[in-house]
């Protein structure tokens, strides 16, 4: 008898588990909030934000701790910010976690040198 196709594979279940969905959705929500905070700070002439990350997350199952979900979400957020070329730091406190995000707004050294050369070339 052929039993192929009767059981779902464990890897398929892992990819679509409530654990993964919770982590992905929460990461997305945090990134959307961060994007708003970054945009507002940039519009105000700032190049840095401090953002309080949530510390408690939806419990998926009693075998998965809040710390495990927290670690996965924080990691995803940090990796996405770094992928988008932000400088990221994190500070852990007993009552909250603070995410430090900054972005460079000044000219690159090569651009600055080129500008200086141009100004020197037209100096009288």
VENZIZI-V853632 format. One record per residue. RES is the residue in one small letter. OMEGA is omega in degrees with one decimal (NA if undefined). Layout:
# VENZIZI-V853632
res = <RES RES>
omega = <OMEGA OMEGA>
This chain:
# VENZIZI-V853632
res = <x x x x x x x x x x x x x x x x x x x x x x x x x x x x x x x x x x x x x x x x x x x x x x x x x x x x x x x x x x x x x x x x x x x x x x x x x x x x x x x x x x x x x x x x x x x x x x x x x x x x x x x x x x x x x x x x x x x x x x x x x x x x>
omega = <-179.6 -179.2 -178.9 175.6 -179.7 -178.1 171.2 178.4 179.9 -179.5 177.1 179.1 179.2 -178.1 -175.0 -177.8 176.2 177.4 -179.5 -179.3 179.1 179.9 -178.4 -179.3 179.4 176.1 -179.9 179.7 179.9 179.5 176.7 177.9 177.2 179.1 177.6 -180.0 179.2 -179.9 179.1 179.3 179.5 178.7 178.8 177.9 -180.0 177.0 -177.5 171.4 168.6 -173.3 177.1 176.9 173.7 179.0 178.7 -176.8 179.9 177.3 -177.8 -172.1 -175.6 179.1 -179.8 -176.1 174.8 -179.7 179.3 178.7 178.7 180.0 -178.7 -179.4 178.9 179.3 179.7 -179.6 -179.0 -178.5 179.5 176.7 178.7 177.2 178.1 172.7 171.6 170.1 -172.5 172.4 -180.0 177.1 179.7 174.6 -178.2 -174.7 -178.1 175.8 -177.4 177.3 179.9 -176.9 177.8 179.4 -177.7 178.9 -179.5 -178.1 174.1 -178.6 180.0 178.1 179.9 177.7 178.3 178.5 178.7 178.5 179.8 179.9 178.7 -178.2 -179.5 -179.6 -179.3 NA>
